Amino acid sequence: MAGISVEEVREAALPAGTVLLGGRAGLHRGVSGTAILRARTPAFPPLHGGELALVPLPLLQQIEPRARLDRLVSQLADAGVAGIVILDAAPADQALLEQAAAAAEQHGLPVLSTPPRHTAEMVDVALHRHLAGRRELLLRRSQELQQEFTALAFAGRGLPAIVERLASLTGLPAAWEDRSLELRGWATPPVANGAVDLPADLPTLLRGARLPLLRWAKTVRAEATPDVTALPIRADGAPGSATTVRLVVPFVAGGQVAGYLSLLIRSGAADGEARLALAGAGLAASIEALRARAVTEAQGNATASLVRDWLAGRFDHPGELAARATQLGHTPAPPYGVVVLETELPLPGDAVQRLAQILAGGADAARPLSASLDERRTVLLVPAVALADVEAAAGPVHALLAAVAAGEDGAAPVPGGPGAAASLHGGIGRPARRLEDVPRSYREALQALAIARRLGGRHRVAYFGALGVYRLLAAVAPTEELSSFYQDTLGPLVAHDQKSGGELLRTLDAYIACGGSPLDTAQRLHAHRNTVLYRLDRIAELLGVDVRHPEQRLLFHLALRAGEVLGELQPGALGQADAAPPANAAAPGAGAPAQTQPDAGPAGGAPPAGGASGPGRPPGRSLALAHRRSRRERGAPGGIAGGVPVPGGVGGG
């Protein structure tokens, strides 16, 4: 059984004069029982691993006159035995013993030879007597250690206390790593037991030993009984790295691996007591992890209840909210930013904190309060936000969500891997300067989310304060009325362009964006002025209205925006100029220079300067984007950001 090593059996149960032929590196292996060579096939009873194989050499030679011990050692090593004991070898068998010694060193499997006149039955009885006695002692010791460690867990002393006690009991360096293999705590013994050379810098040594732990951790199953495992400190077999090994055991909470406890010990040293102590500490760590998880879940439920009451306005006075928040460890700190995220997959915790840093304008942002609205939507209340950062947050938040989904820029990817098909949308309300303003900001965030979702595309984020006319269009209920308005106003143009692949809708949108200037419209579309005039006449003919009339242009503008809200006008749906940009296109304002616009104006790529002409429409944008960007160039207030973190733009990832 684990805790009874070949070395211990050699010293306490085998006949005096027994010698180790080879395989010293495996003396620490645990012995579970014995298996005696038989005179019939199969030569050994079923082997389950950990047995000490007893091989009477005369019997082996009788069964196989040309027996080769090196082949037998290799076969038993593959079967997982703990060691081999060769009995009753004669001086004439020296060549066979040398074969066994060489194979033992090759496989790191202890091979021992007893003096003559010791039968397998005698050795087997002695071994079982010793194993039975040691099992009883180890069982009692195991129970004592478990009681000691679980007492720490039930007292709520925490994992640091368990690690310190583990180091103190064993005289070995102990450590605790979380499920992500991040080193969370360590302890060195007050008095070393001589089974390891204490490292000068234990954290550095452990962080450099992550690769073997990582490889092993991938094989650990939470539902299996945790076993103590010996791992090398280095995966590359560097000189000196094999002198120390790591004994490690996982601890589990709620059906998931919560972390790992480790002891460092010299390779080949007796580790029975260390393994027992580590197993007991692992059980206590599981209890502690379960307790901490229950506390976290209870606090999370209480926080979610507070957030839901806050968002719904279920409070009599702001002081009531402040008192509840303080009891949960949250100090009220307006102004608050309210963000509603809609994701198909859960958002990692580090991404939530980075989102808070965007709205608060600094790395020292407090952790936001959060609550799940349903299976896909989560609301975040970010305290102490910077008003200017909230107003400009749509673009950076969009970039963060897109990076998380793709696993880019060092962000931990959303489960599903890079390129996951998960869609991420978000809505941001205007800052709540007072506690009682949070419900209003929440309603705005929901409306901004609805707009972001309706405008299509992945990873789109909208800020309510920049929605402009979309705030009015989104509020139209039922949507049948909005659809009817869109069809009544632009239906003939939609039908014409769908039938002939024409450019009338695109021309009308550019004409409105350019303030009714045919010349500027021609420059924007890279078309001749006469072509634009012809198209405008055709629009007037199909719709039966004067497109130059200001009120009529306003009506067209609203109808085009309504088409976007309804999903009728999608990026790339109205001609080649609307095709999506390359996946690796850099976004202006996101740390890379802005791309040259393909329709930016005359030769040289410079856009028309100022005035009603505005800039050209960038690639991958709908008709509406050209209009909204021209408004931004003329100093109009911000807009929706999605993919391009600049005020006044509408885009999609």
C-alpha positions in Angstrom: 0.0 0.0 0.0 1.1 3.6 -0.4 3.4 4.6 2.4 5.4 1.2 2.6 8.4 1.6 0.3 10.7 -1.0 -1.1 13.5 0.5 0.9 11.6 -0.1 4.1 10.7 -3.7 3.2 14.4 -4.3 2.3 15.5 -3.1 5.7 12.8 -4.6 7.9 11.4 -7.7 6.2 13.9 -9.3 3.9 16.6 -11.7 5.1 19.9 -10.3 6.5 22.5 -10.1 3.8 20.1 -9.2 1.0 21.8 -7.0 -1.6 20.6 -4.5 -4.0 21.7 -5.4 -7.5 20.4 -2.3 -9.2 17.5 0.2 -9.6 18.3 2.3 -6.5 16.2 5.2 -8.0 13.1 3.1 -7.5 13.5 2.3 -3.8 10.8 4.8 -2.9 8.1 2.8 -4.8 5.2 1.7 -2.7 4.7 -2.0 -2.0 1.1 -3.3 -2.1 1.8 -7.1 -1.8 3.8 -10.0 -3.2 3.6 -12.2 -6.3 5.6 -15.5 -6.5 6.9 -17.1 -9.6 4.9 -20.3 -10.4 5.9 -23.5 -12.2 2.9 -23.2 -14.5 1.5 -20.6 -16.9 0.9 -17.8 -16.4 4.2 -17.6 -14.4 2.7 -15.0 -12.0 -0.7 -14.4 -10.6 -2.6 -11.3 -12.0 -0.5 -8.2 -11.4 -2.2 -5.0 -10.5 0.9 -2.8 -9.8 3.0 -2.3 -6.7 3.7 -6.0 -6.0 7.1 -7.3 -4.9 7.9 -10.1 -7.4 9.6 -13.1 -5.7 11.7 -15.1 -8.3 13.3 -18.4 -7.1 16.2 -18.6 -9.6 16.4 -22.5 -9.7 12.7 -22.6 -10.5 13.1 -20.1 -13.3 16.0 -22.1 -14.8 13.9 -25.3 -14.6 11.0 -23.6 -16.5 13.3 -22.0 -19.0 16.8 -23.4 -19.2 18.1 -20.5 -21.2 16.4 -17.9 -19.0 17.4 -14.2 -19.3 16.9 -12.2 -16.3 17.2 -8.9 -18.2 14.1 -9.9 -20.2 12.2 -10.8 -17.1 13.1 -7.5 -15.4 11.8 -5.6 -18.5 8.5 -7.5 -18.6 7.9 -7.0 -14.8 8.8 -3.3 -15.1 6.2 -3.0 -17.8 3.7 -4.7 -15.5 4.2 -2.1 -12.8 5.7 -4.1 -10.0 7.4 -2.2 -7.2 10.5 -4.4 -7.2 12.0 -7.9 -7.8 13.6 -10.3 -5.2 15.8 -13.0 -6.7 16.1 -16.0 -4.3 18.6 -18.8 -3.9 21.1 -17.7 -6.5 24.3 -19.7 -6.7 27.8 -18.3 -7.4 27.6 -19.8 -10.9 24.6 -17.5 -11.6 26.7 -14.3 -11.5 26.3 -13.6 -15.2 22.5 -13.8 -14.8 22.6 -11.4 -11.8 24.7 -8.9 -13.8 22.0 -9.0 -16.6 19.4 -8.3 -14.0 21.4 -5.4 -12.5 21.8 -3.7 -15.9 18.1 -4.0 -16.7 17.3 -2.8 -13.2 19.3 0.4 -13.7 17.7 0.9 -17.1 14.2 0.7 -15.8 14.8 2.3 -12.4 13.3 -0.9 -10.9 14.8 -2.2 -7.6 16.2 -5.8 -8.0 17.4 -7.5 -4.9 19.1 -10.8 -4.2 18.8 -12.8 -1.0 21.4 -15.1 0.5 21.1 -18.9 -0.4 18.7 -21.2 1.5 15.8 -18.7 1.7 12.7 -20.0 0.0 10.0 -17.9 -1.6 7.5 -19.1 1.0 9.6 -18.0 3.9 10.2 -14.6 2.4 6.5 -14.2 1.5 5.4 -15.0 5.0 7.8 -12.5 6.5 6.8 -9.8 4.0 3.1 -10.3 4.6 3.6 -10.2 8.4 5.5 -6.9 8.1 3.0 -5.4 5.6 0.1 -6.2 7.8 1.7 -4.6 10.8 2.7 -1.6 8.9 -0.7 -1.2 7.4 -2.3 -1.1 10.8 0.3 1.5 12.0 -0.1 3.6 8.8 -3.9 3.4 9.1 -3.8 4.8 12.6 -1.3 7.4 11.6 -3.4 8.4 8.6 -6.4 8.8 10.8 -4.5 11.0 13.2 -3.2 13.2 10.4 -6.6 13.5 8.8 -8.1 14.5 12.2 -5.4 17.1 12.7 -5.8 18.7 9.3 -9.6 18.6 9.2 -9.7 20.3 12.6 -7.9 23.2 10.9 -10.4 23.2 8.1 -13.5 23.0 10.3 -12.0 25.9 12.4 -11.9 28.0 9.3 -8.2 28.5 9.5 -7.9 28.5 5.7 -5.5 26.9 3.3 -2.4 28.9 4.5 -2.7 27.3 7.9 -3.0 23.9 6.3 0.1 24.4 4.3 2.1 25.7 7.3 1.0 22.7 9.3 1.9 20.3 6.5 5.4 21.7 6.4 5.8 21.6 10.1 4.7 18.0 10.4 6.8 16.6 7.6 9.8 18.8 7.9 9.5 19.5 4.1 8.8 22.6 2.0 5.0 22.7 1.2 3.1 24.7 -1.3 -0.4 25.4 -2.5 -1.3 26.2 -6.2 -4.8 27.0 -7.4 -6.6 25.3 -10.3 -4.8 27.6 -12.8 -1.4 26.5 -11.3 -0.7 29.9 -9.9 1.3 29.7 -6.7 -0.9 31.0 -3.9 1.0 30.1 -0.8 4.1 28.2 0.5 5.8 27.3 3.8 9.2 26.0 4.8 9.6 23.8 7.9 11.0 25.3 11.1 13.2 22.3 11.3 14.1 20.3 8.2 14.0 16.5 8.4 17.1 16.0 6.2 15.0 14.5 3.4 15.5 17.5 1.2 17.9 20.4 0.7 15.9 23.5 1.5 15.9 25.8 -1.6 17.1 29.4 -1.2 14.1 30.7 -3.1 11.1 28.3 -2.9 8.6 30.4 -5.0 11.1 30.7 -7.9 11.8 27.0 -7.8 8.1 26.1 -7.9 7.3 28.5 -10.6 10.0 27.0 -12.7 8.5 23.6 -12.1 5.1 24.3 -13.6 5.5 22.3 -16.8 5.6 18.8 -15.3 2.7 19.8 -13.0 0.7 21.2 -16.0 1.2 18.0 -18.0 0.1 15.9 -15.0 -2.9 18.1 -14.1 -4.4 17.5 -17.5 -4.8 13.9 -16.6 -6.4 14.5 -13.2 -10.1 13.6 -13.0 -12.1 15.3 -10.3 -14.4 12.3 -9.7 -11.5 9.9 -9.1 -10.0 9.3 -5.6 -7.1 11.8 -5.2 -3.8 10.0 -5.1 -0.4 11.3 -4.1 1.9 11.5 -7.2 5.6 12.0 -7.5 6.6 14.5 -10.2 10.0 15.7 -11.4 10.9 19.3 -10.6 12.1 19.9 -14.1 10.7 18.5 -17.4 14.0 18.7 -19.3 16.0 16.5 -17.0 18.5 19.2 -16.4 21.6 18.3 -14.3 20.7 18.2 -10.6 17.0 18.5 -11.3 16.4 14.8 -10.5 17.7 15.1 -6.9 14.4 16.6 -5.8 10.9 15.5 -6.6 7.5 17.0 -5.9 4.8 15.0 -4.1 1.5 16.4 -5.2 -2.2 15.7 -4.6 -5.2 17.5 -6.0 -8.0 18.8 -3.8 -11.6 18.9 -5.1 -14.6 21.1 -4.4 -18.1 20.8 -6.0 -16.9 18.1 -8.5 -14.1 20.3 -9.8 -10.4 20.4 -9.1 -9.9 23.4 -6.9 -6.1 23.3 -6.5 -3.0 21.3 -5.7 -0.9 20.7 -2.5 2.8 19.8 -2.9 5.8 18.7 -0.8 9.4 18.7 -2.0 11.5 15.7 -1.1 14.8 14.3 -2.2 14.5 11.6 -4.8 14.8 8.1 -3.2 14.2 9.3 0.3 11.6 7.5 2.4 8.4 9.3 1.7 5.7 7.1 3.5 5.0 9.7 6.3 5.1 12.5 3.8 2.5 10.8 1.5 0.2 10.2 4.4 0.5 13.8 5.6 -0.1 15.1 2.1 -3.2 12.9 1.6 -4.6 14.1 4.9 -3.9 17.7 4.0 -5.5 17.2 0.6 -8.7 16.1 2.3 -8.7 19.1 4.6 -8.0 21.4 1.7 -11.1 19.9 -0.1 -13.2 20.7 3.0 -11.8 24.2 3.2 -12.4 24.8 -0.6 -16.0 23.6 -0.1 -16.5 25.9 2.8 -14.9 28.9 0.9 -17.1 28.1 -2.1 -20.3 28.0 0.0 -19.3 31.4 1.5 -18.6 32.8 -1.9 -21.9 31.5 -3.3 -23.9 32.9 -0.4 -22.2 36.3 -0.7 -22.8 36.2 -4.4 -26.4 35.5 -4.0 -26.8 38.3 -1.5 -25.0 40.7 -3.8 -27.1 39.6 -6.8 -30.3 40.2 -4.7 -29.0 43.7 -3.7 -28.2 44.5 -7.4 -31.6 43.3 -8.6 -33.5 45.4 -5.9 -31.3 48.4 -6.8 -31.9 48.1 -10.5 -35.7 47.7 -10.0 -35.8 50.7 -7.6 -37.1 48.5 -4.7 -35.8 50.7 -1.9 -37.3 53.4 0.2 -34.2 55.5 0.6 -30.7 55.5 -0.8 -29.4 55.0 2.7 -31.0 51.6 2.8 -29.1 50.6 -0.3 -25.9 51.9 1.2 -26.3 50.0 4.4 -27.0 46.7 2.6 -24.0 47.2 0.3 -21.7 48.0 3.2 -22.8 44.8 5.0 -21.6 42.9 1.9 -18.2 44.6 1.9 -19.0 47.1 -0.8 -18.6 50.8 0.0 -21.0 52.9 -2.2 -19.0 55.1 -4.5 -21.0 57.0 -7.1 -21.0 57.8 -9.9 -21.8 54.3 -11.2 -21.5 52.9 -14.7 -24.2 50.3 -15.6 -23.3 47.7 -18.3 -25.5 44.9 -19.5 -23.6 42.2 -21.4 -25.3 39.5 -23.5 -23.0 36.5 -24.2 -23.6 33.0 -25.4 -20.7 31.8 -23.1 -19.6 32.9 -19.7 -17.2 35.9 -19.5 -13.9 35.2 -17.5 -13.5 37.0 -14.2 -10.3 38.8 -15.4 -12.2 40.2 -18.4 -14.9 41.6 -16.0 -12.2 43.4 -14.0 -10.6 44.8 -17.1 -14.0 46.1 -18.2 -14.3 47.9 -14.9 -10.9 49.4 -15.4 -12.0 50.8 -18.8 -15.0 52.6 -17.2 -13.1 53.8 -14.1 -10.2 55.0 -16.1 -7.4 53.2 -14.1 -5.9 49.9 -13.1 -6.9 50.4 -9.5 -10.7 50.1 -10.3 -12.8 48.5 -7.6 -14.4 45.2 -8.6 -17.9 45.7 -9.9 -21.1 44.4 -8.5 -22.8 41.9 -10.8 -25.9 39.8 -11.2 -27.3 37.4 -13.8 -30.5 38.6 -15.4 -31.0 35.3 -17.2 -28.9 32.6 -18.9 -27.3 35.0 -21.3 -27.4 38.5 -19.8 -25.3 39.8 -16.9 -25.5 43.3 -15.5 -22.4 45.0 -14.0 -22.4 48.0 -11.6 -19.0 49.7 -11.8 -18.3 52.1 -8.9 -16.4 55.3 -9.1 -16.4 55.6 -12.8 -14.9 58.5 -14.7 -17.7 60.3 -16.6 -15.6 60.9 -19.7 -14.4 57.3 -19.8 -17.9 56.0 -19.6 -18.9 58.2 -22.6 -16.0 56.9 -24.6 -16.1 53.3 -23.3 -18.1 51.6 -26.1 -15.2 51.2 -28.4 -12.7 49.8 -25.8 -15.3 47.5 -24.3 -16.1 46.2 -27.8 -12.4 45.6 -28.4 -12.1 43.8 -25.1 -15.1 41.5 -25.8 -13.8 40.7 -29.2 -10.3 39.9 -27.9 -11.7 37.7 -25.1 -13.8 35.8 -27.6 -10.8 35.2 -29.9 -8.2 34.7 -27.1 -6.2 37.7 -28.4 -4.0 40.3 -26.7 -3.3 38.1 -23.7 -6.9 37.8 -22.8 -8.2 34.5 -21.5 -10.4 33.2 -24.3 -14.0 32.5 -23.8 -14.5 28.7 -23.7 -14.7 27.3 -27.2 -11.3 28.4 -28.2 -10.1 31.1 -30.7 -12.6 31.9 -33.3 -15.5 30.7 -31.2 -18.8 31.5 -32.7 -20.0 33.1 -29.5 -21.6 36.5 -29.9 -21.0 39.3 -27.4 -23.2 42.4 -27.2 -23.3 45.1 -24.6 -25.2 48.2 -23.6 -23.9 51.0 -21.4 -26.1 53.5 -19.7 -25.3 57.1 -18.9 -23.4 57.4 -15.6 -25.5 57.4 -12.5 -24.3 60.3 -10.4 -26.4 59.2 -7.4 -27.4 55.9 -6.0 -31.0 56.5 -6.9 -30.0 57.2 -10.6 -28.9 53.6 -11.1 -32.3 52.3 -12.2 -32.5 55.0 -14.9 -29.0 54.0 -16.1 -30.0 50.4 -16.1 -33.0 51.0 -18.3 -30.7 53.0 -20.7 -28.2 50.1 -20.8 -31.0 47.7 -21.7 -32.2 50.0 -24.5 -28.6 50.4 -25.8 -28.2 46.6 -25.7 -31.4 46.2 -27.7 -30.1 48.6 -30.3 -26.7 46.9 -30.5 -28.3 43.5 -31.0 -30.7 44.8 -33.7 -27.9 46.5 -35.7 -26.4 43.1 -36.2 -22.8 41.9 -36.2 -20.8 40.2 -33.5 -19.2 41.9 -30.5 -21.2 45.1 -30.8 -21.4 47.6 -27.9 -23.6 50.7 -27.7 -23.5 53.7 -25.3 -27.0 55.1 -24.6 -25.8 58.7 -24.7 -24.6 58.3 -28.3 -27.6 56.5 -29.7 -29.1 59.7 -31.2 -32.1 59.0 -33.3 -31.9 55.3 -32.6 -33.3 56.0 -29.1 -36.5 57.2 -30.6 -36.7 54.4 -33.3 -36.0 51.7 -30.8 -38.8 52.9 -28.6 -41.4 52.5 -31.3 -43.6 49.6 -30.3 -44.8 47.4 -31.9 -42.1 47.0 -34.5 -44.7 46.4 -37.1 -45.3 50.2 -37.1 -41.6 50.9 -37.7 -41.5 48.3 -40.5 -44.5 49.8 -42.1 -42.9 53.3 -42.0 -39.7 51.9 -43.5 -41.5 50.2 -46.4 -43.9 53.1 -47.0 -41.0 55.5 -47.3 -38.3 53.5 -49.0 -40.1 50.4 -50.3 -39.8 51.3 -54.1 -36.1 52.0 -53.8 -35.5 48.7 -51.9 -37.4 46.8 -54.6 -35.5 48.6 -57.4 -32.1 47.9 -55.9 -32.9 44.2 -55.1 -34.1 43.7 -58.7 -31.4 45.5 -60.6 -28.5 45.6 -58.2 -28.7 49.4 -58.3 -27.2 52.1 -56.1 -30.2 54.2 -55.3 -30.3 53.5 -51.6 -26.6 54.1 -51.3 -26.8 57.3 -53.3 -29.7 58.6 -51.2 -27.8 57.9 -48.0 -24.7 59.6 -49.2 -26.7 62.6 -50.5 -28.3 63.1 -47.1 -24.9 62.7 -45.3 -23.4 65.4 -47.6 -26.1 67.9 -46.7 -27.9 67.7 -50.1 -24.8 68.6 -52.2 -24.7 66.6 -55.4 -21.0 67.5 -55.9 -19.9 66.2 -52.5 -22.1 63.2 -53.0 -20.3 62.4 -56.2 -16.9 62.8 -54.5 -18.0 60.5 -51.7 -19.3 57.8 -54.1 -16.4 58.2 -56.6 -19.0 58.9 -59.3 -19.6 61.6 -61.8 -21.8 64.5 -60.8 -24.1 63.8 -63.6 -24.5 60.1 -62.5 -25.5 61.4 -59.1 -28.0 63.8 -60.6 -29.5 61.0 -62.7 -29.9 58.8 -59.7 -31.5 61.5 -57.7 -34.0 62.1 -60.5 -34.7 58.4 -60.6 -35.3 58.3 -56.8 -37.7 61.3 -57.1 -39.5 59.4 -59.9 -39.8 56.2 -58.0 -40.9 57.8 -54.7 -42.9 60.7 -56.2 -41.3 63.3 -53.9 -38.8 66.2 -54.1 -35.6 64.8 -52.6 -34.2 68.3 -52.1 -36.9 69.3 -49.6 -35.3 69.4 -46.1 -38.3 67.8 -44.5 -38.3 65.0 -47.0 -34.5 64.4 -46.5 -35.2 64.1 -42.7 -37.9 61.5 -43.5 -35.5 59.6 -45.6 -32.8 59.7 -42.9 -35.2 58.3 -40.3 -36.3 55.6 -42.7 -32.7 54.5 -43.4 -32.0 54.4 -39.7 -35.2 52.4 -39.1 -34.0 49.9 -41.7 -30.9 49.3 -39.6 -32.8 48.9 -36.4 -35.1 46.4 -38.1 -32.2 44.6 -39.6 -33.3 45.3 -43.2 -30.0 47.1 -44.0 -27.0 45.0 -43.1 -23.3 45.7 -43.6 -22.3 44.3 -47.0 -25.8 43.9 -48.2 -25.9 47.0 -50.6 -23.0 46.5 -52.9 -19.3 45.8 -53.2 -18.3 48.9 -51.3 -20.0 47.5 -48.2 -18.0 44.3 -48.1 -16.6 43.3 -44.8 -13.0 44.4 -44.1 -10.2 41.8 -43.7 -10.2 40.0 -40.4 -6.8 41.5 -39.5 -7.8 45.1 -40.3 -6.6 47.5 -37.6 -9.2 49.7 -36.0 -8.4 53.4 -35.7 -8.0 54.3 -32.1 -7.1 50.8 -31.0 -3.3 51.2 -31.1 -2.9 51.0 -34.9 -3.0 53.7 -37.5 -6.3 54.2 -39.3 -6.6 52.6 -42.7 -6.9 54.6 -45.8 -10.5 54.8 -46.9 -11.2 53.4 -50.3 -13.7 56.0 -51.1 -11.9 58.9 -49.3 -12.1 61.3 -52.2 -9.7 62.5 -54.9 -6.4 60.8 -55.8 -4.0 60.7 -52.9 -6.5 59.2 -50.5 -7.3 62.4 -48.6 -10.9 62.8 -47.7 -12.9 65.9 -48.7 -12.2 68.6 -46.1 -14.8 69.7 -43.6 -18.2 71.1 -44.5 -21.1 69.1 -45.6 -19.0 66.7 -47.7 -17.6 64.8 -44.7 -15.2 61.8 -45.0 -15.7 58.8 -47.3 -17.4 55.7 -46.0 -14.9 53.1 -44.6 -15.0 49.5 -45.7 -17.3 47.1 -44.0 -19.9 49.7 -42.9 -23.5 50.1 -43.8 -25.0 53.2 -45.5 -25.8 54.7 -42.2 -22.2 54.8 -41.1 -21.2 57.3 -43.7 -23.9 59.6 -42.4 -23.0 59.2 -38.7 -19.3 59.6 -39.3 -19.9 62.8 -41.3 -21.9 64.1 -38.4 -18.9 63.3 -36.1 -16.5 65.1 -38.4 -18.8 68.2 -38.3 -18.7 68.1 -34.4 -21.9 66.3 -33.7 -22.1 64.4 -30.4 -20.9 60.8 -30.2 -22.5 57.7 -31.5 -22.4 53.9 -31.2 -19.0 52.2 -31.2 -18.6 48.7 -32.4 -15.3 47.6 -33.7 -14.0 51.2 -34.2 -13.6 52.9 -30.8 -14.4 56.4 -31.9 -17.4 58.5 -31.0 -20.1 58.7 -33.6 -19.6 55.5 -35.5 -21.8 52.4 -35.9 -20.0 49.2 -36.7 -19.8 45.5 -36.1 -17.1 43.1 -35.2 
